Amino acid sequence: MNIRQRHFIKSSEIKDLKSEIFKQYNKSFLEKVFPAKSKVELILTEQGDTLYAVNNELKLWKSKEHGFIPVLTQLINNKIELKKVVVDMGAIKFITVNAADVMRPGITKIDPTIKKGDIIEIVDETHDRSLAVGKALYDADEMEKKDSGKVIKNLHTIQDSVWEFEKQFK
């Protein structure tokens, strides 16, 4: 992932950005992403991705299709919280290495407040460690009723281009 353009945005643009993110997330999420007196940098990549760094820390990337997605390290370091699903140990390799979507049989626990379209955290059942960020394809109660099929779209894992970019970002 190569940078095409990189610049800080004005405080008026930060306000607009927060309003846009607030359509997708709650106030608590915004406060964790944007502490008081935030310096926000917009990063455009050659691949067409838009990333946001707040106070020199990569926090979000914007997908045309899925909206704002927190960078996985924010979840791993407990800086941001999302609704969660827990997957069994057999699903880990498929989710992280293959970036596979999450299938119902691999899920052991579902946050009951998940709604279709929510951006959610996918964690392993043994260590409660973040594996990926996904998008719910069903409400929690619908997921619970299913016994097969895809229920979460995998958006961001520990082996994708955003993860690799974040590791070398400064």
N, C-alpha and C positions, 0 to 999 in steps of 0.2 A: 504494500500500500504506500504510494508516494504522494506527497503533499503538492497540490497545485496552487493553493492559496491559503494564507494564514494571516489573520488579523484580529485585533481586539474590537469588540463591538461597543457602541455608545450605550449609556445608561437608559436612554429611551428605547433602544433596541432590546435591551435586557428585559425591560418591563413588558414589551410585546412578546418576547420569547417566553417569559414566565406565564403570561396569559394563555399562550398557545399550549404550553405543557400542562397547565391547570385543567384544560379540557380533558386530559387523559389521566392525570394523577391528582392526589389530594394535597392539601396545604402542607402537611407534615413532610411529604416527599419533596416539595419545592424548597422548604426550609433546610432540608439536609443537602440538597444539591446546590442551593444558592445561599450560603451564609451571608450575613450582613457585610456590606462593602465588598461585594464580589467583583473580580476582574474576569470577564468572560471572553474567551478567545474562540473564534469560529475557524474551523479547519476544513477546507474542501480538499478531497483527494482526487487523484487522476481517475479513479474508478467511479467517481460521482457520489461518494459518501460525504455526508456532512457530520462532523464531529464537534463537540463542545467541550472545552477545557475550562474549568472554573478554578481560579487561583492556582494555575499551573498544574492542575490535576485533571486528567481525562475523565469525564463523568457520563456523557451521553453521546449517542449517535442517533441521527434521524434517518429513518427509513421512509421512502416514499409510500410504501405499501402498509407499514405497521406503525408509523408514528415514532415517538421518542422511546429509545431503548437504553436503559442504564448499562454502562460498561460493567462487565462481569466482576472485575476487581472491586468495584464498589460494594457488591453483594458479598463477595468472599471476605472482605475486610469489615463487614457489618456497618458500613457507612450509610447504606440505603436498605430499606426493607420493602419487600414485595410479598404478595400472597404466594403461598408455596404449594407445590405437590412434591411428594416423596416417592422416589422410585427404588425398586429393588436392585440388588447388586448386579444382577444379570443384565439390566438395561444400561448400565453405566457406559460400557464400551461402545454400544451403538449410538448413544446420545453424544458422547464426547468425541470419539474418534471418527465416527461416520457422519456426525451431525444429523442423525436420524430424528424424525419426529417421534413424539412420545406416544406409544401405543397403550391402550387401557390395561392389558394384563400386567404391564411392568410397574404400574402405580400401586403403592401400598397405603398412601394417605393423601387426602385432598382437602385443602382449605375450603370449608363450606361457604365462604363468602365470594368465591370466584364466580365471575360472570363471563359469558361469552365475549371474547374480544379483549379481556384483561391481559396485560403483560405480566407474566408470573415467573417466579424463581423455581428452578428444578433442582432438588437436592437429593443426595444419597441417603439411604435409610440408616446406615451404620454411623456415619460421622456428621450428618446434617450439613454436609459441605456443598456449596453451590457448584453445580455442574454446567448449567446452561440457563439462558433466558428464553422463555417461550411465550406463545400467544394461545390463550385458551380458545378452543374451537367449540366448546359447550359450556353451559353453566355447570357448577359443581354437582348439583343434584342429577343432572343428565349424565355427567361423567360417571357418577357412582352407579347408575343403573346399567351402564354399558358393560359388556364383558369382553368385547373385542373392538379392534379398530383404532384409528388415529384420533387422539383427543387433544393434543397440544402440538402446535407448529413450532419447531425448533428454530430460533432466530439468531442465537449468539452462543458460542461454546468456547471452551478453553483452547481450541485449536484453530479457530478461524482467523481471518485477516485482521479484524478489529482487535482481537486478543494479541496478535503478534505486533500490531502497530502500537498498542498501549504499552507493551513491554519495553519498546525502544523510544517511547515518547518522552520529550522534555522540552 
